[in-house]
Amino acid sequence: MVEGKSVMVVLDSGHRFNHVCNELKKYSRIVSRGQFLVVEDCVTGDGKLGDPYRAVEWFLKNTKRFKSVDMIS
């Protein structure tokens, strides 16, 4: 990290529940206060809520540091 700079994280790799949960736990530590932790592909191509969405729900229930700002469904 660069001193005096802020960090935002965008997760868009594996889409399995456990993979996304692990990434959320790992990368949430480096997100600066006031910045975003974005999880891509929460909604599948056919409009269903996928594993990334479920992982975000799990993560938000288990942390006080982040809150949901907007989720497009």
C-alpha distance (Angstrom), angle and dihedral (degrees) to the residues before:
residue distance angle dihedral
M1 . . .
V2 3.76 . .
E3 3.78 116.0 .
G4 3.79 112.5 -110.2
K5 3.82 93.9 15.6
S6 3.79 127.8 107.9
V7 3.80 127.1 -126.9
M8 3.80 128.4 -139.4
V9 3.82 120.1 -178.1
V10 3.81 128.9 -151.0
L11 3.81 116.2 -166.8
D12 3.80 115.6 -156.2
S13 3.79 111.0 143.2
G14 3.79 125.9 89.1
H15 3.79 115.8 17.0
R16 3.80 102.5 -157.1
F17 3.81 117.2 114.6
N18 3.83 96.6 -117.3
H19 3.79 92.9 45.1
V20 3.81 92.8 52.3
C21 3.83 91.8 44.7
N22 3.80 90.1 53.4
E23 3.80 92.0 48.1
L24 3.81 91.6 48.6
K25 3.81 91.2 52.2
K26 3.81 92.7 45.8
Y27 3.79 102.4 42.3
S28 3.80 98.5 35.4
R29 3.80 87.1 75.0
I30 3.80 92.9 67.6
V31 3.82 98.8 45.8
S32 3.79 110.7 111.4
R33 3.78 120.7 -126.1
G34 3.79 109.1 -89.0
Q35 3.80 93.5 22.5
F36 3.78 131.5 105.4
L37 3.79 136.3 -104.0
V38 3.81 103.6 -157.6
V39 3.81 123.3 -164.7
E40 3.80 113.9 -162.0
D41 3.81 128.0 -150.9
C42 3.80 98.7 27.1
V43 3.79 88.2 146.3
T44 3.80 118.3 54.9
G45 3.80 125.2 -133.6
D46 3.79 90.9 -96.2
G47 3.82 92.6 52.8
K48 3.81 98.2 -101.4
L49 3.80 125.0 132.6
G50 3.79 107.7 -106.1
D51 3.79 137.8 -159.9
P52 3.84 93.6 -80.0
Y53 3.82 88.5 58.8
R54 3.80 91.4 49.3
A55 3.82 89.8 48.6
V56 3.82 91.2 52.4
E57 3.81 90.3 50.8
W58 3.82 89.8 50.6
F59 3.81 92.1 47.0
L60 3.80 94.4 49.0
K61 3.82 90.4 51.2
N62 3.80 89.6 53.6
T63 3.81 102.2 45.6
K64 3.77 136.2 57.4
R65 3.81 94.2 -167.4
F66 3.81 96.8 75.1
K67 3.76 135.9 43.7
S68 3.77 133.7 -172.1
V69 3.78 112.0 -97.1
D70 3.79 100.7 178.1
M71 3.77 134.6 -21.4
I72 3.76 120.1 -166.8
S73 3.78 114.2 -145.7
